[in-house]
Amino acid sequence: MIFLKFLKSVFLSIWRDSTPIQAALISSIIIVILIVLVFSLVQVIVPFTYIAI
């Protein structure tokens, strides 16, 4: 929950302190990084759970 509040505050500060084009670019980069992070985490965790079963 704290992580979600942190992400919300980051996105709000980006949109408040920069131009709309810069904010959209930075937000899209952050979203792509988060998607890659989740995908990588799943790629690491799924084989270990399969071995444990």
C-alpha positions in Angstrom: 0.0 0.0 0.0 2.9 2.4 0.8 4.4 1.6 -2.6 1.1 2.6 -4.4 0.9 5.8 -2.4 4.5 6.5 -3.4 3.8 5.9 -7.1 0.8 8.1 -6.9 2.8 10.9 -5.4 5.5 10.5 -8.0 3.1 10.7 -10.9 1.3 13.7 -9.4 4.5 15.6 -8.8 5.6 14.8 -12.4 2.4 16.2 -13.8 2.4 19.2 -11.5 6.1 20.2 -12.1 6.6 19.7 -15.8 5.0 20.4 -19.1 2.4 18.0 -20.4 4.7 16.5 -23.1 7.5 16.0 -20.6 5.1 14.5 -18.1 3.6 12.1 -20.6 7.1 11.0 -21.7 8.4 10.4 -18.2 5.2 8.7 -17.1 5.3 6.3 -20.1 8.9 5.5 -19.4 8.1 4.7 -15.8 5.1 2.5 -16.8 7.3 0.6 -19.3 9.9 0.0 -16.6 7.2 -1.3 -14.2 5.8 -3.6 -16.8 9.3 -5.0 -17.5 9.9 -5.4 -13.8 6.7 -7.4 -13.2 7.4 -9.6 -16.3 10.9 -10.3 -15.0 9.6 -11.1 -11.6 7.1 -13.6 -13.0 9.8 -15.1 -15.1 12.0 -15.7 -12.1 9.3 -16.9 -9.6 7.3 -19.3 -11.8 10.1 -21.8 -12.4 10.9 -21.9 -8.7 7.3 -22.6 -7.8 7.1 -25.3 -10.5 10.2 -27.0 -9.1 8.8 -26.8 -5.5 5.6 -28.5 -6.6 
